[in-house]
Amino acid sequence: MSTGPTTHLLYLHGFRSSPQSHKAQAMAAYMAQHYPQVQWWCPQLPPSPRAAMALLLEGIAHWPRGTMAVVGSSLGGFYATHIAEVTGCLALLINPAVDPARDLGKYIGENAQWHAPDERFYFLPEYVDELRTLSVGALRHPQRYRTLLATGDEVLDWREMHARYARTQVTVLEGRDHALTGFEEFLPDFVQFMGLRSRI
């Protein structure tokens, strides 16, 4: 249960993405400018879901559960849901993946990073099973979630996302894309959800 304004913020990028993604960079800059007192962490996640979750849980092991929050986009939204269910923290989701074990099977093999095409990584068959182990059931505290869904998402089905997160504080954005172009306009909404007041 949140006990006050967010003091620690974790950002989780999507599949084949990185901390160099537009949304991650935009939010990092916004937080640094307006809320420098908030500890920010946006790690590069390893391809293995098990390794990624181990990295995250170790990194936030000493974070205050009552005043931490997690932001996740796409596959990062799936990870963020797991983190939120484990810790009880606030979660802000952007086009979150609902069933990545089903969807990412077609990416088994060598893949290129979106923001560094010359950098390659392998998505192994066992990673699909690792994703399944990270799935959680019904959200225990949906009121602690803020969700943005784009009807024009070309990667994920917004209807499936809406069915999964319908009980959260959800906003359906007509015609927006998977990358959520114009993400910056939602940052004030996000920080308000985290209990952070405008600093003028």
N, C-alpha and C positions, 0 to 999 in steps of 0.2 A: 504494500500500500504506500502510495506516494505521501510523503510527510512535509514536502516543501518544494520550492523551486528547484529545477534541475541544476545539479552541480557537476555532473559527469555525463558526457554524451558520446555514444558509440555509433559510428556510421558504417553500414555494411553494403558494399557494392554488389552488383549482380554478376552473373556468369559471363566469363570472358572480359569482364570489366576490371576496374582498378581504382585506387584512390585518385587517379587523374581524371575520372569521369566528370562531366560537366556539373552534375548535381552535387557530387562530393566536394568539388572545388568551390562551387557557389556557396554551399552551406558552411564550409570551413572559413571562407572569407567573411561571410555574414556574422558568424559567431565570433571570429577574432575581432571584428570591428565593433560589434555591439555588446557582446557578452564575453569579454576576455577572461572573466573569472571562471567560466565553465571549462572544465577539462575536456579536451576533444581528442578522440582517437579514431582513426580511420585506417585500419591495417590492410595490407595486401593479403587477401585470403588464398590459401593453398588450394589446389584443385580437389584434394580429398576432403569431403564434407566432415569426416571424422577428425581429420587434422585441423580443419578450420574451426570446428567447435571447440576442440581442445585448446587451441590458441586463444580463442575468445574467452572461454571460461577462466583460463589462467590469467589473462590480462585484466579481467574485471573482478577477480577473486576478492579484492579488498575495496571495491567500490561500494559506496553506501546504497543499499537497495532502495531505500525510500526516496532518494533524490537523484537516481540515475535514469537515463532514458536511452532507447535504442532506435535508430532510424535504419530502415532497410528498403532497398529497391530491388524488385524482381526476385532473383534467388536470394538476395540479401534480405528481402522481406520474409521469406520462408525461414531463414536463419534467425531473423529478429523475432519472429513469432516464438521460436523455440526458446530464445533467450528470455523473452518476456514471461513465458509460462514457467520457466525455471526460477526466475528472480522476482517476479511480480512487479517489474518496473513498467514504466510507460513505454509504449511502442508507437512509432510513426511509420506507416507503411506506404510505399509508392508502387503501384502495380505489382503487388506481391505474388510470387509463384505459389500455386496451391498444391500441385503434385509434380515437383521436379523429377522425382524418380521415374515417372512416366514420360515426361517431356524431354529429359536430357539423354535418354538412351541413344538417340540418333547422333549424339555428339561423341560417342565412344571412339577413341583414337586421338590423333594429333589435332590441336586447335591453335588458332592464332589469337593473341590478345587484341581487343578492339583498339586500344590506344597505343599499342606498340606491335604492329603486325609482324615485325621481324622476330618477336618473342613468342616462342611456342611452348605449349604444355600438353600433357597427355591426360585425357579423361578416361580412366580405367573402368572396366566392367564392374568391379567391386564397389565403385563409387555410387552406383545406383542403389545397391543394398544399404550403403551407409546413409544415403538420403532417406530411405524408408525408416531407418531406426530413429531419425530425428523428427519424424512426423509426430505431431501432437493431436489430441482429440479436440473436442469442443473447447472454445476459449473459456477459461474460468472467470476472467474479469474483463469482458469486452469493453467496458467503459474506460479502460486504461489504454485503449487503442484509438489512433486517429488514422484513417485510411483514405488515400486518394486513388481513384480508379479512372482510367481513360477509356472511353468507348471506342476510340480509334486505335487501340493497342494492336499492333501488327504481329506481336509475338505471343501474347497470352489472351485468353478469352475473359473479357471483363465481366461477363455474366457469371462465370465460375468463381471469379474472385469476389464478386458481390455476394453470391450465395454463401461463401465461406466467411466473409467478414461483415455480413448484413447487420449484426447486432453491435458493431463498433460505431464510432463517430465517422461515418463514411460520406465522402463527397464524390459524386459521379461527374466526370468532366467530359462533356460532349465533344467528340471529335479529336481529343488530344491523343498523342501517340505514346508508344511504350517509353520513350526517353523522357516524356513529360516536358516537352518544349515549353519554356516560360515558367519553369519551376520556381524561379526567384520570387514570383508574385505570391507564392504560398508560404514563404519563410516566416513572415510575421504571424500567420495563423499557427504555424508549427511552434514557434517559441511561446505563443500565448498558451497553447495546449500544455507546454512544459512548465507553465507557471512563471515564466520570465516576463518581467515588465519592460515596457519600452524605455530605453535610456535616451533621453533628449538633452 
